[in-house]
């Protein structure tokens, strides 16, 4: 079933904008969770809100750092294979 086209526009009402942001954030976290749980895929999300001093990391900062480190190491290995 096709979804209808969504028109994107700046939300001028601050309370509506915050509510829309929180809804979108929760939807994104749910999607990442649904991707990682049943398929055994390691995934994380970093959510940066201009109105908050710190970013939010899902599921945890430690998990995100572990995945990023493994990804970086695999990129280094691939680069070394190309050079060799």
VEXFINU-885665 format. One line per 3 residues: their letters; for each residue x, y, z of C-alpha. Coordinates in Angstrom, 1 decimal. Layout:
<atoms>
A	X,Y,Z  ... .
</atoms>
This chain:
<atoms>
XXX	0.0,0.0,0.0  1.5,3.4,-1.1  1.8,6.2,1.4 .
XXX	0.6,9.6,0.5  3.1,12.4,-0.2  4.1,14.4,2.8 .
XXX	4.7,18.2,2.4  7.6,19.3,4.6  7.5,22.7,6.2 .
XXX	8.9,24.4,9.2  6.6,24.1,12.2  6.3,27.6,13.7 .
XXX	4.5,26.6,17.0  7.3,25.6,19.4  5.2,23.1,21.4 .
XXX	4.0,21.4,18.1  7.6,21.3,16.8  8.9,19.7,20.0 .
XXX	6.0,17.1,19.9  6.7,16.3,16.3  10.5,16.0,17.0 .
XXX	9.8,13.6,19.9  7.4,11.5,17.8  9.9,11.3,15.0 .
XXX	12.7,10.4,17.4  10.6,7.6,19.0  9.7,6.3,15.6 .
XXX	13.3,6.2,14.5  14.4,4.4,17.6  11.6,1.9,17.1 .
XXX	12.8,1.3,13.5  16.4,0.8,14.6  15.3,-1.6,17.3 .
XXX	13.2,-3.5,14.9  16.1,-3.8,12.5  18.6,-4.9,15.2 .
XXX	16.6,-7.3,17.4  15.2,-10.0,15.1  18.1,-10.1,12.6 .
XXX	20.9,-9.9,15.1  22.3,-6.8,13.5  24.2,-4.4,15.7 .
XXX	22.9,-0.9,15.2  22.8,2.4,17.0  21.3,5.8,16.6 .
XXX	22.7,9.2,17.6  20.1,11.9,18.0  21.2,15.5,18.1 .
XXX	18.7,18.1,19.2  19.7,21.7,18.9  17.8,22.6,22.0 .
XXX	19.6,20.0,24.2  23.2,20.3,25.4  24.0,16.6,24.9 .
XXX	23.1,14.2,22.1  21.1,11.1,22.8  22.6,7.7,21.9 .
XXX	20.5,4.6,21.5  20.8,1.9,22.9  23.9,3.1,24.8 .
XXX	27.1,5.1,24.4  29.2,1.9,25.0  27.3,0.0,22.3 .
XXX	27.7,2.8,19.8  31.5,3.1,20.5  32.0,-0.6,20.1 .
XXX	30.2,-0.7,16.7  32.0,2.4,15.5  35.4,0.9,16.5 .
XXX	34.6,-2.3,14.7  33.5,-0.4,11.6  36.6,1.7,11.6 .
XXX	38.8,-1.4,12.0  37.1,-3.1,9.0  37.7,0.1,6.9 .
XXX	41.4,0.0,7.8  41.6,-3.7,6.9  39.9,-3.0,3.5 .
XXX	42.3,-0.1,2.8  45.3,-2.3,3.6  44.0,-5.0,1.3 .
XXX	43.7,-2.5,-1.6  47.3,-1.3,-1.0  48.7,-4.8,-0.8 .
</atoms>
